[in-house]
Amino acid sequence: MNPLDKQVAGDHYKKLKIQPIEYIHANNIPFAEGCAIKYLTRWRDKGGIADLEKAKHFIELLIELEKKNETPTRKAD
């Protein structure tokens, strides 16, 4: 059996034309972005506002991590 044809706990991904895992994998999307995509895709059919909060949390985590990786800009003299 194709794993894309099986879903544990619901059918919120199976009924989509492209499942989030297919899109995320095909585009080499990193973990945090992939999680946000997953929650944004399913919020209407599974977790409601809680899934939007989860997506927001992953975006906030990503912003914080990216800020830590930024090189400080030097002020003009």
PDB file with SEQRES, HELIX, SHEET and CRYST1 records, atoms N, CA, C and O in Angstrom:
SEQRES   1 A   77  MET ASN PRO LEU ASP LYS GLN VAL ALA GLY ASP HIS TYR          
SEQRES   2 A   77  LYS LYS LEU LYS ILE GLN PRO ILE GLU TYR ILE HIS ALA          
SEQRES   3 A   77  ASN ASN ILE PRO PHE ALA GLU GLY CYS ALA ILE LYS TYR          
SEQRES   4 A   77  LEU THR ARG TRP ARG ASP LYS GLY GLY ILE ALA ASP LEU          
SEQRES   5 A   77  GLU LYS ALA LYS HIS PHE ILE GLU LEU LEU ILE GLU LEU          
SEQRES   6 A   77  GLU LYS LYS ASN GLU THR PRO THR ARG LYS ALA ASP              
HELIX    1 AA1 PRO A    3  ASP A    5  5                                   3    
HELIX    2 AA2 PRO A   20  ALA A   26  1                                   7    
HELIX    3 AA3 PHE A   31  ARG A   42  1                                  12    
HELIX    4 AA4 ILE A   49  ASN A   69  1                                  21    
CRYST1    1.000    1.000    1.000  90.00  90.00  90.00 P 1           1          
ATOM      1  N   MET A   1       0.848  -1.191   0.000  1.00  0.00           N  
ATOM      2  CA  MET A   1       0.000   0.000   0.000  1.00  0.00           C  
ATOM      3  C   MET A   1       0.887   1.247   0.000  1.00  0.00           C  
ATOM      4  O   MET A   1       1.880   1.320   0.725  1.00  0.00           O  
ATOM      5  N   ASN A   2       0.518   2.203  -0.808  1.00  0.00           N  
ATOM      6  CA  ASN A   2       1.212   3.484  -0.874  1.00  0.00           C  
ATOM      7  C   ASN A   2       0.945   4.268   0.413  1.00  0.00           C  
ATOM      8  O   ASN A   2      -0.215   4.462   0.777  1.00  0.00           O  
ATOM      9  N   PRO A   3       1.984   4.720   1.106  1.00  0.00           N  
ATOM     10  CA  PRO A   3       1.775   5.458   2.358  1.00  0.00           C  
ATOM     11  C   PRO A   3       0.944   6.729   2.177  1.00  0.00           C  
ATOM     12  O   PRO A   3       0.317   7.186   3.132  1.00  0.00           O  
ATOM     13  N   LEU A   4       0.924   7.308   0.979  1.00  0.00           N  
ATOM     14  CA  LEU A   4       0.112   8.505   0.745  1.00  0.00           C  
ATOM     15  C   LEU A   4      -1.386   8.179   0.706  1.00  0.00           C  
ATOM     16  O   LEU A   4      -2.223   9.072   0.841  1.00  0.00           O  
ATOM     17  N   ASP A   5      -1.719   6.896   0.522  1.00  0.00           N  
ATOM     18  CA  ASP A   5      -3.117   6.481   0.511  1.00  0.00           C  
ATOM     19  C   ASP A   5      -3.639   6.169   1.908  1.00  0.00           C  
ATOM     20  O   ASP A   5      -4.838   5.977   2.106  1.00  0.00           O  
ATOM     21  N   LYS A   6      -2.731   6.121   2.868  1.00  0.00           N  
ATOM     22  CA  LYS A   6      -3.095   5.804   4.247  1.00  0.00           C  
ATOM     23  C   LYS A   6      -2.897   7.040   5.113  1.00  0.00           C  
ATOM     24  O   LYS A   6      -1.896   7.745   4.990  1.00  0.00           O  
ATOM     25  N   GLN A   7      -3.855   7.291   5.983  1.00  0.00           N  
ATOM     26  CA  GLN A   7      -3.692   8.383   6.935  1.00  0.00           C  
ATOM     27  C   GLN A   7      -4.207   7.943   8.282  1.00  0.00           C  
ATOM     28  O   GLN A   7      -5.301   7.390   8.391  1.00  0.00           O  
ATOM     29  N   VAL A   8      -3.430   8.185   9.291  1.00  0.00           N  
ATOM     30  CA  VAL A   8      -3.830   7.859  10.656  1.00  0.00           C  
ATOM     31  C   VAL A   8      -4.614   9.049  11.202  1.00  0.00           C  
ATOM     32  O   VAL A   8      -4.160  10.189  11.101  1.00  0.00           O  
ATOM     33  N   ALA A   9      -5.763   8.797  11.768  1.00  0.00           N  
ATOM     34  CA  ALA A   9      -6.585   9.830  12.433  1.00  0.00           C  
ATOM     35  C   ALA A   9      -7.114  10.892  11.481  1.00  0.00           C  
ATOM     36  O   ALA A   9      -6.722  12.056  11.566  1.00  0.00           O  
ATOM     37  N   GLY A  10      -7.973  10.511  10.604  1.00  0.00           N  
ATOM     38  CA  GLY A  10      -8.666  11.479   9.762  1.00  0.00           C  
ATOM     39  C   GLY A  10      -8.377  11.329   8.289  1.00  0.00           C  
ATOM     40  O   GLY A  10      -7.680  10.410   7.859  1.00  0.00           O  
ATOM     41  N   ASP A  11      -8.940  12.269   7.511  1.00  0.00           N  
ATOM     42  CA  ASP A  11      -8.727  12.254   6.069  1.00  0.00           C  
ATOM     43  C   ASP A  11      -8.413  13.652   5.533  1.00  0.00           C  
ATOM     44  O   ASP A  11      -8.520  13.903   4.332  1.00  0.00           O  
ATOM     45  N   HIS A  12      -8.027  14.552   6.425  1.00  0.00           N  
ATOM     46  CA  HIS A  12      -7.809  15.945   6.058  1.00  0.00           C  
ATOM     47  C   HIS A  12      -6.680  16.129   5.054  1.00  0.00           C  
ATOM     48  O   HIS A  12      -6.651  17.155   4.374  1.00  0.00           O  
ATOM     49  N   TYR A  13      -5.750  15.189   4.925  1.00  0.00           N  
ATOM     50  CA  TYR A  13      -4.693  15.288   3.914  1.00  0.00           C  
ATOM     51  C   TYR A  13      -5.052  14.480   2.668  1.00  0.00           C  
ATOM     52  O   TYR A  13      -4.780  14.916   1.549  1.00  0.00           O  
ATOM     53  N   LYS A  14      -5.654  13.321   2.849  1.00  0.00           N  
ATOM     54  CA  LYS A  14      -5.943  12.444   1.723  1.00  0.00           C  
ATOM     55  C   LYS A  14      -6.865  13.082   0.703  1.00  0.00           C  
ATOM     56  O   LYS A  14      -6.776  12.760  -0.482  1.00  0.00           O  
ATOM     57  N   LYS A  15      -7.739  13.967   1.117  1.00  0.00           N  
ATOM     58  CA  LYS A  15      -8.691  14.554   0.178  1.00  0.00           C  
ATOM     59  C   LYS A  15      -8.103  15.725  -0.632  1.00  0.00           C  
ATOM     60  O   LYS A  15      -8.762  16.258  -1.524  1.00  0.00           O  
ATOM     61  N   LEU A  16      -6.877  16.115  -0.318  1.00  0.00           N  
ATOM     62  CA  LEU A  16      -6.224  17.210  -1.040  1.00  0.00           C  
ATOM     63  C   LEU A  16      -5.649  16.722  -2.363  1.00  0.00           C  
ATOM     64  O   LEU A  16      -5.305  15.548  -2.499  1.00  0.00           O  
ATOM     65  N   LYS A  17      -5.545  17.617  -3.334  1.00  0.00           N  
ATOM     66  CA  LYS A  17      -4.929  17.271  -4.619  1.00  0.00           C  
ATOM     67  C   LYS A  17      -3.448  16.962  -4.432  1.00  0.00           C  
ATOM     68  O   LYS A  17      -2.927  16.025  -5.036  1.00  0.00           O  
ATOM     69  N   ILE A  18      -2.775  17.743  -3.602  1.00  0.00           N  
ATOM     70  CA  ILE A  18      -1.368  17.537  -3.270  1.00  0.00           C  
ATOM     71  C   ILE A  18      -1.269  17.572  -1.755  1.00  0.00           C  
ATOM     72  O   ILE A  18      -1.650  18.561  -1.130  1.00  0.00           O  
ATOM     73  N   GLN A  19      -0.766  16.510  -1.165  1.00  0.00           N  
ATOM     74  CA  GLN A  19      -0.622  16.481   0.282  1.00  0.00           C  
ATOM     75  C   GLN A  19       0.565  17.349   0.692  1.00  0.00           C  
ATOM     76  O   GLN A  19       1.539  17.456  -0.053  1.00  0.00           O  
ATOM     77  N   PRO A  20       0.493  17.971   1.871  1.00  0.00           N  
ATOM     78  CA  PRO A  20       1.591  18.824   2.319  1.00  0.00           C  
ATOM     79  C   PRO A  20       2.956  18.140   2.263  1.00  0.00           C  
ATOM     80  O   PRO A  20       3.942  18.770   1.881  1.00  0.00           O  
ATOM     81  N   ILE A  21       3.027  16.864   2.636  1.00  0.00           N  
ATOM     82  CA  ILE A  21       4.312  16.169   2.620  1.00  0.00           C  
ATOM     83  C   ILE A  21       4.891  16.102   1.206  1.00  0.00           C  
ATOM     84  O   ILE A  21       6.106  16.196   1.036  1.00  0.00           O  
ATOM     85  N   GLU A  22       4.048  15.942   0.200  1.00  0.00           N  
ATOM     86  CA  GLU A  22       4.522  15.894  -1.181  1.00  0.00           C  
ATOM     87  C   GLU A  22       5.097  17.246  -1.597  1.00  0.00           C  
ATOM     88  O   GLU A  22       6.175  17.321  -2.186  1.00  0.00           O  
ATOM     89  N   TYR A  23       4.364  18.307  -1.281  1.00  0.00           N  
ATOM     90  CA  TYR A  23       4.807  19.668  -1.620  1.00  0.00           C  
ATOM     91  C   TYR A  23       6.097  20.024  -0.893  1.00  0.00           C  
ATOM     92  O   TYR A  23       7.037  20.542  -1.495  1.00  0.00           O  
ATOM     93  N   ILE A  24       6.132  19.742   0.407  1.00  0.00           N  
ATOM     94  CA  ILE A  24       7.293  20.067   1.236  1.00  0.00           C  
ATOM     95  C   ILE A  24       8.522  19.310   0.744  1.00  0.00           C  
ATOM     96  O   ILE A  24       9.600  19.889   0.609  1.00  0.00           O  
ATOM     97  N   HIS A  25       8.360  18.026   0.480  1.00  0.00           N  
ATOM     98  CA  HIS A  25       9.477  17.192   0.023  1.00  0.00           C  
ATOM     99  C   HIS A  25       9.957  17.617  -1.365  1.00  0.00           C  
ATOM    100  O   HIS A  25      11.161  17.736  -1.593  1.00  0.00           O  
ATOM    101  N   ALA A  26       9.036  17.845  -2.281  1.00  0.00           N  
ATOM    102  CA  ALA A  26       9.395  18.204  -3.655  1.00  0.00           C  
ATOM    103  C   ALA A  26      10.144  19.532  -3.732  1.00  0.00           C  
ATOM    104  O   ALA A  26      10.933  19.755  -4.651  1.00  0.00           O  
ATOM    105  N   ASN A  27       9.897  20.402  -2.772  1.00  0.00           N  
ATOM    106  CA  ASN A  27      10.508  21.731  -2.782  1.00  0.00           C  
ATOM    107  C   ASN A  27      11.630  21.886  -1.767  1.00  0.00           C  
ATOM    108  O   ASN A  27      12.123  22.992  -1.548  1.00  0.00           O  
ATOM    109  N   ASN A  28      12.036  20.776  -1.144  1.00  0.00           N  
ATOM    110  CA  ASN A  28      13.123  20.798  -0.152  1.00  0.00           C  
ATOM    111  C   ASN A  28      12.912  21.861   0.918  1.00  0.00           C  
ATOM    112  O   ASN A  28      13.837  22.591   1.273  1.00  0.00           O  
ATOM    113  N   ILE A  29      11.704  21.939   1.420  1.00  0.00           N  
ATOM    114  CA  ILE A  29      11.365  22.942   2.433  1.00  0.00           C  
ATOM    115  C   ILE A  29      11.825  22.448   3.801  1.00  0.00           C  
ATOM    116  O   ILE A  29      11.521  21.317   4.182  1.00  0.00           O  
ATOM    117  N   PRO A  30      12.553  23.278   4.544  1.00  0.00           N  
ATOM    118  CA  PRO A  30      13.047  22.883   5.868  1.00  0.00           C  
ATOM    119  C   PRO A  30      11.916  22.659   6.888  1.00  0.00           C  
ATOM    120  O   PRO A  30      10.755  22.985   6.641  1.00  0.00           O  
ATOM    121  N   PHE A  31      12.295  22.099   8.024  1.00  0.00           N  
ATOM    122  CA  PHE A  31      11.355  21.644   9.050  1.00  0.00           C  
ATOM    123  C   PHE A  31      10.348  22.705   9.494  1.00  0.00           C  
ATOM    124  O   PHE A  31       9.143  22.478   9.393  1.00  0.00           O  
ATOM    125  N   ALA A  32      10.807  23.845   9.977  1.00  0.00           N  
ATOM    126  CA  ALA A  32       9.893  24.847  10.543  1.00  0.00           C  
ATOM    127  C   ALA A  32       8.891  25.338   9.498  1.00  0.00           C  
ATOM    128  O   ALA A  32       7.700  25.467   9.780  1.00  0.00           O  
ATOM    129  N   GLU A  33       9.384  25.609   8.295  1.00  0.00           N  
ATOM    130  CA  GLU A  33       8.495  26.055   7.233  1.00  0.00           C  
ATOM    131  C   GLU A  33       7.497  24.959   6.867  1.00  0.00           C  
ATOM    132  O   GLU A  33       6.322  25.234   6.624  1.00  0.00           O  
ATOM    133  N   GLY A  34       7.977  23.710   6.831  1.00  0.00           N  
ATOM    134  CA  GLY A  34       7.102  22.593   6.512  1.00  0.00           C  
ATOM    135  C   GLY A  34       5.999  22.418   7.538  1.00  0.00           C  
ATOM    136  O   GLY A  34       4.854  22.137   7.185  1.00  0.00           O  
ATOM    137  N   CYS A  35       6.340  22.584   8.802  1.00  0.00           N  
ATOM    138  CA  CYS A  35       5.326  22.481   9.855  1.00  0.00           C  
ATOM    139  C   CYS A  35       4.275  23.569   9.706  1.00  0.00           C  
ATOM    140  O   CYS A  35       3.081  23.299   9.837  1.00  0.00           O  
ATOM    141  N   ALA A  36       4.701  24.784   9.435  1.00  0.00           N  
ATOM    142  CA  ALA A  36       3.749  25.882   9.246  1.00  0.00           C  
ATOM    143  C   ALA A  36       2.821  25.583   8.072  1.00  0.00           C  
ATOM    144  O   ALA A  36       1.613  25.797   8.165  1.00  0.00           O  
ATOM    145  N   ILE A  37       3.379  25.091   6.972  1.00  0.00           N  
ATOM    146  CA  ILE A  37       2.572  24.734   5.794  1.00  0.00           C  
ATOM    147  C   ILE A  37       1.554  23.659   6.157  1.00  0.00           C  
ATOM    148  O   ILE A  37       0.385  23.750   5.784  1.00  0.00           O  
ATOM    149  N   LYS A  38       2.007  22.641   6.887  1.00  0.00           N  
ATOM    150  CA  LYS A  38       1.127  21.542   7.293  1.00  0.00           C  
ATOM    151  C   LYS A  38      -0.063  22.072   8.098  1.00  0.00           C  
ATOM    152  O   LYS A  38      -1.212  21.737   7.810  1.00  0.00           O  
ATOM    153  N   TYR A  39       0.216  22.893   9.099  1.00  0.00           N  
ATOM    154  CA  TYR A  39      -0.870  23.400   9.939  1.00  0.00           C  
ATOM    155  C   TYR A  39      -1.777  24.367   9.181  1.00  0.00           C  
ATOM    156  O   TYR A  39      -2.989  24.368   9.395  1.00  0.00           O  
ATOM    157  N   LEU A  40      -1.214  25.181   8.309  1.00  0.00           N  
ATOM    158  CA  LEU A  40      -2.041  26.099   7.528  1.00  0.00           C  
ATOM    159  C   LEU A  40      -2.928  25.352   6.542  1.00  0.00           C  
ATOM    160  O   LEU A  40      -4.028  25.805   6.226  1.00  0.00           O  
ATOM    161  N   THR A  41      -2.456  24.214   6.057  1.00  0.00           N  
ATOM    162  CA  THR A  41      -3.235  23.423   5.108  1.00  0.00           C  
ATOM    163  C   THR A  41      -4.423  22.741   5.770  1.00  0.00           C  
ATOM    164  O   THR A  41      -5.477  22.609   5.147  1.00  0.00           O  
ATOM    165  N   ARG A  42      -4.278  22.309   7.006  1.00  0.00           N  
ATOM    166  CA  ARG A  42      -5.316  21.483   7.619  1.00  0.00           C  
ATOM    167  C   ARG A  42      -6.236  22.195   8.599  1.00  0.00           C  
ATOM    168  O   ARG A  42      -7.179  21.579   9.095  1.00  0.00           O  
ATOM    169  N   TRP A  43      -6.001  23.458   8.895  1.00  0.00           N  
ATOM    170  CA  TRP A  43      -6.705  24.088  10.007  1.00  0.00           C  
ATOM    171  C   TRP A  43      -8.225  24.058   9.881  1.00  0.00           C  
ATOM    172  O   TRP A  43      -8.917  23.909  10.888  1.00  0.00           O  
ATOM    173  N   ARG A  44      -8.751  24.196   8.685  1.00  0.00           N  
ATOM    174  CA  ARG A  44     -10.217  24.206   8.518  1.00  0.00           C  
ATOM    175  C   ARG A  44     -10.837  22.833   8.745  1.00  0.00           C  
ATOM    176  O   ARG A  44     -11.990  22.737   9.165  1.00  0.00           O  
ATOM    177  N   ASP A  45     -10.079  21.765   8.471  1.00  0.00           N  
ATOM    178  CA  ASP A  45     -10.629  20.416   8.519  1.00  0.00           C  
ATOM    179  C   ASP A  45     -10.211  19.614   9.744  1.00  0.00           C  
ATOM    180  O   ASP A  45     -10.719  18.514   9.960  1.00  0.00           O  
ATOM    181  N   LYS A  46      -9.296  20.144  10.548  1.00  0.00           N  
ATOM    182  CA  LYS A  46      -8.862  19.361  11.700  1.00  0.00           C  
ATOM    183  C   LYS A  46      -8.819  20.181  12.984  1.00  0.00           C  
ATOM    184  O   LYS A  46      -9.686  20.029  13.844  1.00  0.00           O  
ATOM    185  N   GLY A  47      -7.817  21.049  13.121  1.00  0.00           N  
ATOM    186  CA  GLY A  47      -7.567  21.667  14.420  1.00  0.00           C  
ATOM    187  C   GLY A  47      -8.131  23.053  14.640  1.00  0.00           C  
ATOM    188  O   GLY A  47      -8.029  23.591  15.742  1.00  0.00           O  
ATOM    189  N   GLY A  48      -8.729  23.646  13.610  1.00  0.00           N  
ATOM    190  CA  GLY A  48      -9.296  24.979  13.763  1.00  0.00           C  
ATOM    191  C   GLY A  48      -8.260  26.013  14.179  1.00  0.00           C  
ATOM    192  O   GLY A  48      -7.115  25.975  13.729  1.00  0.00           O  
ATOM    193  N   ILE A  49      -8.668  26.929  15.035  1.00  0.00           N  
ATOM    194  CA  ILE A  49      -7.803  28.014  15.492  1.00  0.00           C  
ATOM    195  C   ILE A  49      -6.520  27.470  16.129  1.00  0.00           C  
ATOM    196  O   ILE A  49      -5.464  28.090  16.008  1.00  0.00           O  
ATOM    197  N   ALA A  50      -6.599  26.331  16.798  1.00  0.00           N  
ATOM    198  CA  ALA A  50      -5.402  25.754  17.414  1.00  0.00           C  
ATOM    199  C   ALA A  50      -4.326  25.471  16.365  1.00  0.00           C  
ATOM    200  O   ALA A  50      -3.141  25.673  16.631  1.00  0.00           O  
ATOM    201  N   ASP A  51      -4.723  25.006  15.180  1.00  0.00           N  
ATOM    202  CA  ASP A  51      -3.739  24.775  14.119  1.00  0.00           C  
ATOM    203  C   ASP A  51      -3.161  26.090  13.597  1.00  0.00           C  
ATOM    204  O   ASP A  51      -1.984  26.149  13.242  1.00  0.00           O  
ATOM    205  N   LEU A  52      -3.970  27.134  13.549  1.00  0.00           N  
ATOM    206  CA  LEU A  52      -3.435  28.449  13.157  1.00  0.00           C  
ATOM    207  C   LEU A  52      -2.422  28.932  14.193  1.00  0.00           C  
ATOM    208  O   LEU A  52      -1.395  29.509  13.836  1.00  0.00           O  
ATOM    209  N   GLU A  53      -2.707  28.699  15.463  1.00  0.00           N  
ATOM    210  CA  GLU A  53      -1.764  29.068  16.521  1.00  0.00           C  
ATOM    211  C   GLU A  53      -0.463  28.274  16.392  1.00  0.00           C  
ATOM    212  O   GLU A  53       0.622  28.813  16.610  1.00  0.00           O  
ATOM    213  N   LYS A  54      -0.577  27.000  16.039  1.00  0.00           N  
ATOM    214  CA  LYS A  54       0.622  26.172  15.854  1.00  0.00           C  
ATOM    215  C   LYS A  54       1.448  26.691  14.679  1.00  0.00           C  
ATOM    216  O   LYS A  54       2.673  26.780  14.772  1.00  0.00           O  
ATOM    217  N   ALA A  55       0.782  27.032  13.575  1.00  0.00           N  
ATOM    218  CA  ALA A  55       1.495  27.582  12.415  1.00  0.00           C  
ATOM    219  C   ALA A  55       2.184  28.886  12.808  1.00  0.00           C  
ATOM    220  O   ALA A  55       3.341  29.111  12.454  1.00  0.00           O  
ATOM    221  N   LYS A  56       1.482  29.732  13.528  1.00  0.00           N  
ATOM    222  CA  LYS A  56       2.037  31.005  13.991  1.00  0.00           C  
ATOM    223  C   LYS A  56       3.256  30.764  14.880  1.00  0.00           C  
ATOM    224  O   LYS A  56       4.255  31.475  14.774  1.00  0.00           O  
ATOM    225  N   HIS A  57       3.174  29.764  15.754  1.00  0.00           N  
ATOM    226  CA  HIS A  57       4.286  29.446  16.641  1.00  0.00           C  
ATOM    227  C   HIS A  57       5.527  29.044  15.843  1.00  0.00           C  
ATOM    228  O   HIS A  57       6.633  29.490  16.151  1.00  0.00           O  
ATOM    229  N   PHE A  58       5.349  28.207  14.824  1.00  0.00           N  
ATOM    230  CA  PHE A  58       6.494  27.803  14.006  1.00  0.00           C  
ATOM    231  C   PHE A  58       7.072  28.992  13.239  1.00  0.00           C  
ATOM    232  O   PHE A  58       8.288  29.078  13.061  1.00  0.00           O  
ATOM    233  N   ILE A  59       6.230  29.897  12.789  1.00  0.00           N  
ATOM    234  CA  ILE A  59       6.717  31.096  12.093  1.00  0.00           C  
ATOM    235  C   ILE A  59       7.485  31.986  13.072  1.00  0.00           C  
ATOM    236  O   ILE A  59       8.538  32.524  12.729  1.00  0.00           O  
ATOM    237  N   GLU A  60       6.959  32.139  14.290  1.00  0.00           N  
ATOM    238  CA  GLU A  60       7.667  32.928  15.303  1.00  0.00           C  
ATOM    239  C   GLU A  60       9.014  32.298  15.662  1.00  0.00           C  
ATOM    240  O   GLU A  60      10.004  33.008  15.831  1.00  0.00           O  
ATOM    241  N   LEU A  61       9.054  30.965  15.779  1.00  0.00           N  
ATOM    242  CA  LEU A  61      10.321  30.281  16.032  1.00  0.00           C  
ATOM    243  C   LEU A  61      11.313  30.532  14.908  1.00  0.00           C  
ATOM    244  O   LEU A  61      12.487  30.808  15.156  1.00  0.00           O  
ATOM    245  N   LEU A  62      10.845  30.437  13.692  1.00  0.00           N  
ATOM    246  CA  LEU A  62      11.705  30.652  12.537  1.00  0.00           C  
ATOM    247  C   LEU A  62      12.245  32.079  12.518  1.00  0.00           C  
ATOM    248  O   LEU A  62      13.429  32.288  12.252  1.00  0.00           O  
ATOM    249  N   ILE A  63      11.396  33.054  12.795  1.00  0.00           N  
ATOM    250  CA  ILE A  63      11.836  34.452  12.843  1.00  0.00           C  
ATOM    251  C   ILE A  63      12.916  34.627  13.903  1.00  0.00           C  
ATOM    252  O   ILE A  63      13.935  35.271  13.652  1.00  0.00           O  
ATOM    253  N   GLU A  64      12.699  34.061  15.078  1.00  0.00           N  
ATOM    254  CA  GLU A  64      13.679  34.186  16.155  1.00  0.00           C  
ATOM    255  C   GLU A  64      15.009  33.540  15.776  1.00  0.00           C  
ATOM    256  O   GLU A  64      16.068  34.124  16.007  1.00  0.00           O  
ATOM    257  N   LEU A  65      14.963  32.356  15.203  1.00  0.00           N  
ATOM    258  CA  LEU A  65      16.197  31.680  14.795  1.00  0.00           C  
ATOM    259  C   LEU A  65      16.924  32.444  13.696  1.00  0.00           C  
ATOM    260  O   LEU A  65      18.152  32.524  13.694  1.00  0.00           O  
ATOM    261  N   GLU A  66      16.165  33.001  12.769  1.00  0.00           N  
ATOM    262  CA  GLU A  66      16.778  33.772  11.684  1.00  0.00           C  
ATOM    263  C   GLU A  66      17.403  35.066  12.210  1.00  0.00           C  
ATOM    264  O   GLU A  66      18.456  35.487  11.730  1.00  0.00           O  
ATOM    265  N   LYS A  67      16.761  35.692  13.187  1.00  0.00           N  
ATOM    266  CA  LYS A  67      17.333  36.898  13.789  1.00  0.00           C  
ATOM    267  C   LYS A  67      18.671  36.596  14.450  1.00  0.00           C  
ATOM    268  O   LYS A  67      19.599  37.402  14.382  1.00  0.00           O  
ATOM    269  N   LYS A  68      18.769  35.438  15.089  1.00  0.00           N  
ATOM    270  CA  LYS A  68      20.027  35.040  15.730  1.00  0.00           C  
ATOM    271  C   LYS A  68      21.125  34.807  14.702  1.00  0.00           C  
ATOM    272  O   LYS A  68      22.304  34.997  14.999  1.00  0.00           O  
ATOM    273  N   ASN A  69      20.748  34.398  13.501  1.00  0.00           N  
ATOM    274  CA  ASN A  69      21.726  34.103  12.448  1.00  0.00           C  
ATOM    275  C   ASN A  69      22.121  35.319  11.618  1.00  0.00           C  
ATOM    276  O   ASN A  69      23.068  35.257  10.834  1.00  0.00           O  
ATOM    277  N   GLU A  70      21.398  36.426  11.787  1.00  0.00           N  
ATOM    278  CA  GLU A  70      21.725  37.634  11.030  1.00  0.00           C  
ATOM    279  C   GLU A  70      23.064  38.191  11.476  1.00  0.00           C  
ATOM    280  O   GLU A  70      23.422  38.137  12.652  1.00  0.00           O  
ATOM    281  N   THR A  71      23.790  38.723  10.515  1.00  0.00           N  
ATOM    282  CA  THR A  71      25.017  39.415  10.877  1.00  0.00           C  
ATOM    283  C   THR A  71      24.649  40.857  11.181  1.00  0.00           C  
ATOM    284  O   THR A  71      23.908  41.484  10.424  1.00  0.00           O  
ATOM    285  N   PRO A  72      25.153  41.379  12.271  1.00  0.00           N  
ATOM    286  CA  PRO A  72      24.806  42.764  12.630  1.00  0.00           C  
ATOM    287  C   PRO A  72      25.309  43.725  11.553  1.00  0.00           C  
ATOM    288  O   PRO A  72      26.428  43.596  11.055  1.00  0.00           O  
ATOM    289  N   THR A  73      24.475  44.671  11.214  1.00  0.00           N  
ATOM    290  CA  THR A  73      24.889  45.669  10.242  1.00  0.00           C  
ATOM    291  C   THR A  73      25.656  46.754  10.946  1.00  0.00           C  
ATOM    292  O   THR A  73      25.329  47.139  12.069  1.00  0.00           O  
ATOM    293  N   ARG A  74      26.658  47.235  10.293  1.00  0.00           N  
ATOM    294  CA  ARG A  74      27.518  48.255  10.866  1.00  0.00           C  
ATOM    295  C   ARG A  74      26.913  49.630  10.581  1.00  0.00           C  
ATOM    296  O   ARG A  74      26.542  49.919   9.443  1.00  0.00           O  
ATOM    297  N   LYS A  75      26.813  50.472  11.599  1.00  0.00           N  
ATOM    298  CA  LYS A  75      26.295  51.814  11.409  1.00  0.00           C  
ATOM    299  C   LYS A  75      27.301  52.646  10.654  1.00  0.00           C  
ATOM    300  O   LYS A  75      28.511  52.518  10.842  1.00  0.00           O  
ATOM    301  N   ALA A  76      26.778  53.503   9.793  1.00  0.00           N  
ATOM    302  CA  ALA A  76      27.651  54.411   9.047  1.00  0.00           C  
ATOM    303  C   ALA A  76      28.268  55.420   9.990  1.00  0.00           C  
ATOM    304  O   ALA A  76      27.610  55.895  10.917  1.00  0.00           O  
ATOM    305  N   ASP A  77      29.541  55.754   9.757  1.00  0.00           N  
ATOM    306  CA  ASP A  77      30.227  56.745  10.605  1.00  0.00           C  
ATOM    307  C   ASP A  77      29.832  58.147  10.266  1.00  0.00           C  
ATOM    308  O   ASP A  77      30.319  59.092  10.887  1.00  0.00           O  
TER     309      ASP A  77                                                      
END                                                                             
